[in-house]
């Protein structure tokens, strides 16, 4: 029986600006699989796709890359392996990409194929010319699960200028042409992300710009971001907002070259729908443990983590989930903490919408509002850091510095943001109902 199968070539761009084929992504019905090239598997100096594909030693790593049933490489539920799921956009951005591709929003293979030339990090996927036969590594695996004959199916080339930027807020991938930002990139990968406000939160751009300013004031490494006028961007449709936020992509170098990165949702293998994780201390300690043990600059990155973690609590950023923390790979192999991004004061939205909106973020805010220094110490202990006392001091110094320098910045912030953050740095946030919990809040702030 002859069966049609779609497949894509999987490539990684390396620091020397070479595009290297490392395998294939195949789709047969509800079965989706990643098949890595033998040359990639046996190369001890291979560029790293993800820490999720790396074992404790070289033997374990090769076993993962060769695995037949591991969910990191094969799924039978119509979904891509989790690493690749997290490359895809969410919400309206996903709907727009599906419309451009003329496929369903649940067709993850086609969505990945549609945006294959402009994905996060140094990953690229592309169709294989139809005249080429199905690669042996792909064909043999599918025939072993009962497919007698596998024939290549047709896969369209990526939609020109389509992009897969993770996240829910409406975004466009753009390049800079003089002083203007354009999304008609003629197939080139974008170097900027243009982020739009929403009708519900028209001050979203100013909110996030304030977040970047607050982090920069604490000497936290951030993505470069600037508010631009609507007229400075060439977008496909009329946008009823005067300002956009232009964020320079830290996974792009000069002339659109690609620098590999991955989110911690990919590192820790959380699907996008589970991006808020399971447990606050457990999830954040896992991030910190990775930085402590695997980063190229562990001392610097663990300090940076602590400063961000404290700053996010103080600024009411309840959306610092596992997709909003990432590592980059400047050398293609060794991770280090990426610049901070998406620093939004989500808590300032709570009074602007009905009480049943932002339920998850409200729950997170309630937990963070009673998070004290004892909890923070437990997080450090669970992460097994070697410089716990120093990191405790960094955390407390971050609070002192925020109290000192943030009020001046907040004078020009949206009123809801100004009020929300000032309450936090002045110790006025009190979701707790009893005296003991109120004392705990004061001990942290």
C-alpha positions as CSV (number, residue, x, y, z in Angstrom):
1,X,0.0,0.0,0.0
2,X,1.4,3.4,-1.0
3,X,1.2,6.3,1.4
4,X,2.1,9.9,1.0
5,X,4.3,11.6,3.6
6,X,5.3,15.2,4.0
7,X,8.7,16.1,5.3
8,X,11.0,19.1,5.7
9,X,14.8,19.5,5.9
10,X,15.9,20.7,9.3
11,X,18.9,23.1,9.4
12,X,20.9,25.1,11.9
13,X,22.9,28.2,11.2
14,X,26.3,28.1,12.9
15,X,28.4,31.1,14.2
16,X,30.5,31.0,11.0
17,X,27.3,31.8,9.1
18,X,27.0,28.3,7.6
19,X,23.6,26.7,7.2
20,X,24.0,23.1,8.2
21,X,21.5,20.3,7.5
22,X,21.0,18.3,10.7
23,X,18.0,16.1,9.8
24,X,14.4,16.0,8.7
25,X,10.9,16.6,10.2
26,X,8.4,14.2,8.8
27,X,4.6,14.0,9.0
28,X,2.5,11.0,8.2
29,X,-1.1,11.5,9.4
30,X,-0.9,12.1,13.1
31,X,2.6,10.9,13.4
32,X,5.3,13.6,13.4
33,X,8.9,12.8,13.9
34,X,12.4,14.4,13.9
35,X,15.1,12.2,12.3
36,X,18.6,13.5,12.8
37,X,21.4,12.9,10.3
38,X,24.0,10.3,11.3
39,X,26.7,12.9,10.6
40,X,25.1,15.2,13.1
41,X,24.6,12.4,15.7
42,X,28.2,11.3,15.6
43,X,29.7,14.7,15.6
44,X,31.0,15.5,19.1
45,X,31.3,19.1,18.2
46,X,27.7,19.3,16.8
47,X,25.9,22.7,17.0
48,X,23.4,22.3,19.8
49,X,19.7,22.4,18.8
50,X,18.5,22.2,22.4
51,X,19.6,21.3,25.9
52,X,16.6,18.9,25.8
53,X,18.5,16.8,23.3
54,X,21.7,16.6,25.3
55,X,22.4,13.8,27.8
56,X,24.7,13.5,30.7
57,X,27.4,12.3,28.4
58,X,28.1,11.8,24.7
59,X,26.7,8.3,24.7
60,X,23.4,9.4,26.2
61,X,23.2,12.3,23.8
62,X,23.6,10.0,20.8
63,X,20.9,7.7,22.2
64,X,18.4,10.6,22.5
65,X,19.1,11.7,18.9
66,X,18.7,8.1,17.6
67,X,15.7,7.3,19.7
68,X,12.6,5.8,17.9
69,X,9.9,6.4,20.6
70,X,11.2,9.2,22.8
71,X,8.5,12.0,22.7
72,X,11.3,14.6,22.2
73,X,11.7,13.1,18.6
74,X,8.4,11.4,17.8
75,X,4.7,12.1,18.5
76,X,1.6,10.3,17.4
77,X,-1.0,12.9,18.4
78,X,-0.7,15.3,15.4
79,X,1.6,17.6,17.3
80,X,5.2,18.4,16.8
81,X,7.7,17.5,19.6
82,X,7.6,20.1,22.3
83,X,10.8,21.9,21.2
84,X,9.2,22.6,17.8
85,X,5.8,23.4,19.3
86,X,7.4,26.3,21.1
87,X,8.7,27.8,17.8
88,X,5.1,28.5,16.7
89,X,3.1,31.6,17.5
90,X,0.0,31.7,19.6
91,X,-3.3,33.6,19.5
92,X,-3.9,36.1,16.7
93,X,-0.3,35.6,15.4
94,X,-1.1,31.9,14.9
95,X,-4.4,32.7,13.2
96,X,-2.7,35.1,10.8
97,X,0.0,32.6,9.9
98,X,-2.6,29.9,9.3
99,X,-4.5,32.2,7.0
100,X,-1.4,33.0,5.1
101,X,-0.7,29.3,4.7
102,X,-4.4,28.4,4.2
103,X,-4.2,25.6,6.8
104,X,-5.8,25.0,10.1
105,X,-4.4,26.5,13.3
106,X,-3.9,23.0,14.6
107,X,-1.8,21.9,11.6
108,X,1.6,22.4,13.3
109,X,3.6,20.8,10.5
110,X,2.2,23.3,7.9
111,X,2.5,26.2,10.3
112,X,6.2,25.4,10.8
113,X,6.7,25.0,7.1
114,X,5.0,28.3,6.4
115,X,7.4,30.3,8.6
116,X,10.4,28.1,8.0
117,X,12.7,30.9,6.9
118,X,12.1,33.2,9.9
119,X,11.9,31.1,13.1
120,X,13.3,31.9,16.5
121,X,17.0,31.3,16.9
122,X,19.2,29.8,14.2
123,X,16.7,27.1,13.2
124,X,15.4,26.9,9.6
125,X,13.2,24.4,7.9
126,X,12.6,24.0,4.2
127,X,10.8,21.7,1.8
128,X,12.8,19.0,0.0
129,X,12.6,19.2,-3.8
130,X,9.9,16.8,-5.0
131,X,12.3,14.9,-7.3
132,X,14.3,13.7,-4.4
133,X,13.4,10.4,-2.9
134,X,12.4,10.0,0.8
135,X,15.6,9.9,2.8
136,X,16.5,6.4,4.1
137,X,16.5,7.5,7.8
138,X,12.9,8.8,7.4
139,X,11.6,6.0,5.2
140,X,13.0,3.2,7.3
141,X,11.5,4.5,10.5
142,X,8.0,4.8,9.0
143,X,8.2,1.4,7.4
144,X,9.1,-0.2,10.7
145,X,5.8,1.0,12.1
146,X,3.8,-0.7,9.4
147,X,4.0,1.6,6.4
148,X,5.0,-0.7,3.5
149,X,5.7,2.0,1.0
150,X,6.2,5.6,1.7
151,X,6.1,8.2,-1.1
152,X,7.0,11.8,-0.7
153,X,4.1,14.3,-0.5
154,X,4.2,17.8,-1.7
155,X,5.1,20.6,0.7
156,X,4.8,24.2,-0.4
157,X,7.7,26.6,0.2
158,X,7.5,29.0,3.1
159,X,5.2,31.9,2.7
160,X,7.3,34.9,1.8
161,X,7.8,37.2,4.7
162,X,5.9,34.9,7.1
163,X,7.4,34.5,10.5
164,X,6.8,32.5,13.7
165,X,7.4,34.7,16.7
166,X,6.2,33.0,19.9
167,X,3.7,34.9,22.0
168,X,0.1,36.1,22.1
169,X,0.4,39.9,21.6
170,X,0.1,40.9,17.9
171,X,3.7,41.0,16.5
172,X,5.3,41.4,13.1
173,X,8.8,40.5,12.0
174,X,10.6,43.4,10.4
175,X,13.8,44.8,9.0
176,X,15.0,48.4,9.1
177,X,15.2,50.3,5.9
178,X,16.7,53.6,6.7
179,X,14.5,55.0,9.5
180,X,11.5,52.9,8.6
181,X,10.6,49.4,9.7
182,X,9.2,47.1,7.0
183,X,7.7,43.7,7.1
184,X,8.1,43.1,3.4
185,X,11.5,41.5,3.8
186,X,11.7,39.6,0.5
187,X,12.4,36.4,2.3
188,X,15.1,37.7,4.6
189,X,14.8,36.9,8.3
190,X,13.5,39.8,10.5
191,X,15.9,41.7,12.8
192,X,13.2,43.5,14.7
193,X,9.9,42.6,16.4
194,X,7.1,45.2,16.1
195,X,4.7,44.8,19.0
196,X,1.2,46.4,18.9
197,X,-1.1,47.6,21.7
198,X,-4.6,46.1,22.1
199,X,-8.0,47.7,22.3
200,X,-8.2,46.4,25.8
201,X,-4.8,47.7,26.8
202,X,-4.0,50.7,24.5
203,X,-1.1,51.7,26.8
204,X,0.6,48.3,26.4
205,X,3.5,49.8,24.4
206,X,4.2,52.4,27.1
207,X,3.8,49.8,29.8
208,X,6.4,47.5,28.3
209,X,8.7,50.4,27.5
210,X,8.5,51.4,31.2
211,X,9.4,47.8,32.1
212,X,12.5,48.0,30.0
213,X,13.5,51.3,31.6
214,X,13.0,49.9,35.1
215,X,15.2,46.9,34.3
216,X,17.9,49.1,32.7
217,X,18.0,51.3,35.8
218,X,19.1,48.2,37.7
219,X,21.8,47.4,35.2
220,X,19.9,44.3,34.0
221,X,20.8,43.2,30.5
222,X,17.8,43.8,28.2
223,X,16.8,43.5,24.6
224,X,17.0,46.9,22.9
225,X,13.6,48.4,22.6
226,X,12.1,51.8,21.5
227,X,8.7,53.3,21.0
228,X,8.2,54.3,17.4
229,X,5.4,56.2,15.6
230,X,2.9,54.3,13.6
231,X,4.0,56.2,10.5
232,X,7.6,54.8,10.9
233,X,6.4,51.2,10.2
234,X,5.0,49.7,7.0
235,X,2.4,47.2,8.1
236,X,-0.1,45.3,6.0
237,X,-3.2,46.9,7.5
238,X,-4.3,50.2,9.1
239,X,-3.4,50.1,12.8
240,X,-5.6,52.3,15.0
241,X,-2.7,53.1,17.5
242,X,-0.3,56.0,17.4
243,X,2.7,54.0,18.8
244,X,4.4,50.6,18.4
245,X,7.3,49.0,20.3
246,X,10.3,48.0,18.1
247,X,12.4,45.4,19.8
248,X,15.7,44.5,18.3
249,X,16.1,40.7,18.1
250,X,19.1,39.4,20.1
251,X,18.9,36.2,18.0
252,X,20.0,38.2,14.9
253,X,23.4,39.6,14.1
254,X,24.6,41.9,11.4
255,X,22.8,41.6,8.0
256,X,20.2,39.2,9.5
257,X,22.7,36.5,10.5
258,X,21.2,34.1,13.1
259,X,22.3,33.4,16.6
260,X,20.8,30.4,18.2
261,X,18.6,30.6,21.3
262,X,15.9,28.7,23.0
263,X,13.3,29.4,25.6
264,X,13.3,27.6,29.0
265,X,10.0,26.0,27.9
266,X,12.0,24.2,25.3
267,X,14.9,23.4,27.7
268,X,12.6,22.0,30.4
269,X,10.2,20.5,27.8
270,X,7.0,22.3,28.7
271,X,4.4,22.6,25.8
272,X,3.2,26.2,25.1
273,X,-0.1,25.6,26.9
274,X,1.9,24.7,30.0
275,X,4.3,27.6,29.8
276,X,3.3,28.8,33.4
277,X,4.9,25.6,34.7
278,X,3.9,23.5,37.7
279,X,5.3,25.2,40.8
280,X,6.9,28.6,41.3
281,X,9.9,27.6,43.4
282,X,10.4,24.3,41.4
283,X,10.3,26.0,38.0
284,X,12.5,29.0,38.8
285,X,15.0,26.8,40.7
286,X,15.2,24.6,37.6
287,X,16.1,27.7,35.5
288,X,18.7,28.8,38.0
289,X,20.2,25.2,38.2
290,X,20.7,25.2,34.4
291,X,22.5,28.5,34.6
292,X,24.6,27.4,37.5
293,X,25.7,24.2,35.9
294,X,25.7,24.7,32.2
295,X,26.2,28.4,31.4
296,X,29.4,29.6,29.9
297,X,29.3,32.4,32.5
298,X,27.6,30.9,35.6
299,X,28.6,33.6,38.1
300,X,27.3,36.4,35.9
301,X,24.2,34.6,34.8
302,X,23.1,33.6,38.3
303,X,23.4,37.1,39.6
304,X,21.5,38.4,36.6
305,X,18.8,35.8,37.2
306,X,18.4,37.0,40.8
307,X,18.1,40.6,39.8
308,X,15.5,39.9,37.2
309,X,13.5,37.6,39.4
310,X,13.3,40.2,42.2
311,X,12.6,43.0,39.7
312,X,9.8,41.1,38.1
313,X,8.1,40.7,41.5
314,X,8.5,44.4,42.3
315,X,7.2,45.5,39.0
316,X,4.2,43.2,39.0
317,X,5.3,41.1,36.0
318,X,3.2,38.0,36.5
319,X,3.9,36.9,32.9
320,X,7.5,35.9,33.4
321,X,6.7,32.3,32.4
322,X,9.0,29.7,30.9
323,X,8.7,31.2,27.4
324,X,9.9,34.5,28.7
325,X,13.2,33.3,30.0
326,X,15.8,32.0,27.4
327,X,19.3,31.1,26.7
328,X,21.4,32.1,23.7
329,X,24.4,30.2,22.1
330,X,26.9,32.7,20.9
331,X,29.4,29.8,20.0
332,X,26.6,27.5,18.8
333,X,27.2,25.0,21.7
334,X,27.3,26.6,25.1
335,X,24.3,28.4,26.6
336,X,24.2,31.7,28.5
337,X,21.3,33.7,29.8
338,X,19.7,35.8,27.1
339,X,18.9,39.5,27.5
340,X,15.6,40.1,29.3
341,X,12.4,40.6,27.2
342,X,8.6,41.1,27.6
343,X,8.9,43.0,30.9
344,X,5.2,44.0,31.2
345,X,3.5,45.1,34.4
346,X,0.6,42.7,34.0
347,X,-0.7,43.4,37.5
348,X,-1.6,47.0,36.4
349,X,-4.3,45.4,34.2
350,X,-6.2,43.9,37.0
351,X,-8.3,47.0,37.8
352,X,-9.0,47.6,34.0
353,X,-10.8,44.3,33.3
354,X,-13.5,42.2,35.0
355,X,-12.5,40.2,38.0
356,X,-12.7,36.9,36.1
357,X,-10.0,38.0,33.6
358,X,-6.3,37.2,34.1
359,X,-7.3,34.5,36.6
360,X,-3.9,32.7,36.3
361,X,-1.9,36.0,36.5
362,X,-4.0,37.0,39.6
363,X,-3.2,33.7,41.2
364,X,0.5,34.1,40.5
365,X,0.4,37.7,41.8
366,X,-1.2,36.4,45.1
367,X,1.7,33.9,45.5
368,X,4.4,36.5,44.7
369,X,2.8,39.0,47.1
370,X,3.5,36.7,50.0
371,X,6.9,35.5,48.7
372,X,9.5,36.4,51.4
373,X,13.2,36.0,51.9
374,X,12.7,32.6,53.4
375,X,11.0,31.4,50.3
376,X,13.7,33.0,48.2
377,X,16.4,31.2,50.2
378,X,14.5,27.9,49.6
379,X,14.6,28.6,45.9
380,X,18.4,29.1,46.0
381,X,18.8,25.9,48.0
382,X,16.6,23.9,45.7
383,X,18.7,25.2,42.7
384,X,21.9,24.0,44.5
385,X,23.8,27.2,43.8
386,X,27.3,27.5,45.2
387,X,27.1,31.2,46.0
388,X,23.8,31.3,48.0
389,X,24.8,34.0,50.5
390,X,26.1,36.2,47.8
391,X,22.9,35.8,45.8
392,X,20.8,36.5,48.8
393,X,22.6,39.8,49.2
394,X,22.2,40.6,45.5
395,X,18.4,40.1,45.9
396,X,18.2,42.5,48.9
397,X,20.4,45.0,47.2
398,X,18.1,44.9,44.1
399,X,15.2,45.8,46.3
400,X,17.1,48.8,47.8
401,X,18.2,50.0,44.4
402,X,14.7,49.7,42.9
403,X,13.3,51.8,45.8
404,X,16.0,54.4,45.1
405,X,15.9,54.8,41.3
406,X,12.4,53.6,40.1
407,X,10.2,56.5,41.4
408,X,11.7,59.0,39.0
409,X,11.2,56.6,36.0
410,X,7.6,56.0,37.1
411,X,6.7,59.7,36.9
412,X,6.4,59.3,33.2
413,X,4.8,55.9,33.2
414,X,1.1,55.1,32.5
415,X,-0.9,55.9,35.6
416,X,-1.9,52.3,36.3
417,X,1.7,51.2,36.0
418,X,3.0,54.0,38.2
419,X,0.5,53.3,40.9
420,X,1.0,49.5,40.8
421,X,4.8,49.5,41.0
422,X,5.0,52.2,43.6
423,X,2.7,50.2,45.9
424,X,5.1,47.2,45.5
425,X,8.3,49.1,46.2
426,X,6.8,50.9,49.1
427,X,5.5,47.7,50.6
428,X,1.9,48.5,50.1
429,X,0.8,45.4,48.2
430,X,-1.1,43.2,50.7
431,X,-3.2,40.4,49.3
432,X,-2.5,38.5,52.5
433,X,-5.3,38.5,55.0
434,X,-3.5,37.9,58.3
435,X,-0.9,39.8,60.2
436,X,1.8,37.1,59.8
437,X,1.6,37.2,56.0
438,X,1.6,41.0,56.1
439,X,4.8,40.9,58.0
440,X,6.3,38.5,55.5
441,X,5.5,40.9,52.7
442,X,7.2,43.7,54.6
443,X,10.2,41.6,55.2
444,X,10.6,41.1,51.5
445,X,10.0,44.6,50.3
